[in-house]
């Protein structure tokens, strides 16, 4: 049925927002007065109620909250480490390799230890615990950090395979990589200290570089007020460990991440060289 609307009626509907379509005409054009504005907006939709649909009965399974399990690194009991007193390089290497005095041995692949290549070396570098590369190779200061250290030693005229003033012995405060990436405990550091002391006695260094926080803590541990301070505050001063001068500087792995600290490490090397020349 067609709606018979005159122009006035169509104009009133348009003012109310109702547009009327007539057969044979474009929507909204034939239904408007010539002077009336044409709205481009579609008519408002009327939301019709939907019939309720009942979901089928599904047996509900109770949801049990599952607590997240975070593996924790356990620290094994400490036993007395084999004595290193009076041992030569070969016997010391065997003793270190077989040591199971603390929990650090549980996750190691190899001990990171190398005997000195000469009877006496002026330089000795003591670093933080071994990382994954050093654990795999059984070599102190391996891969990228080893290359950086070798370049640093070269700058002061020393190398690992040198002797006397041109020789440098490198080692760690502990010889095993801590399992699960944890930090070594004070008691574990103490277990390896006797091995470090024996290394110092065999190398007879004239300068020790303590590279890293744990190396600093062990070598300055006899002075509690120093060992508890940040490494950055201990730079620029010469300390002593069993009569041997000690200079504190950043670990190579830290220098690889923070290139800006390389200039500070060079200043530490200069301090060590000046001290060594005056010995």
Secondary structure by P-SEA (a helix, b strand, c coil): ccccccaaaaaaaaaacbbbbccccccccccccccbbbbccccbbbbccccccccccccccbbbbbcbbbbbbbbcccccccccccccaaaaaaaaaaccccccccccccccccccccccccbbbbbccccaaaaaaccccccaaaaaaaaaaaaaccccccccccbbbbbccccccccccccccaaaaaaaaaaaaaaaaaacccbbbbccaaaaaaaaccccccccccccccccbbbbcccbbbbbbbcaaaaaacccaaaaaaaaaaaaaaaaaac
